[in-house]
Amino acid sequence: MTHKAETPLVWTKSSYSSDDGPSCVEAAATPNHILVRDSKTPHGPRLTLTPTAWATFLPYASRTR
């Protein structure tokens, strides 16, 4: 049996995050999911969302107060 090598994830840091601040969020897309993690703990837990859930979430996440 031949195993196909997985494509490495490409993580993108939120434009609202900074290297110095406490809000360091990164996201990566796969064909079926959007993964979200804390950039300070890259090997820690990840939130997995469907593309539909991610699209629904984004307008709320981008609101500024």
Buried (B, 14 or more C-beta within 10 A) or exposed (E): EEEEEEEEEEBEEBEEBEEEEEEBBBBBBEEEBBBBBBBEEEEEEBBEBEEEEBEEBEEEEEEEE
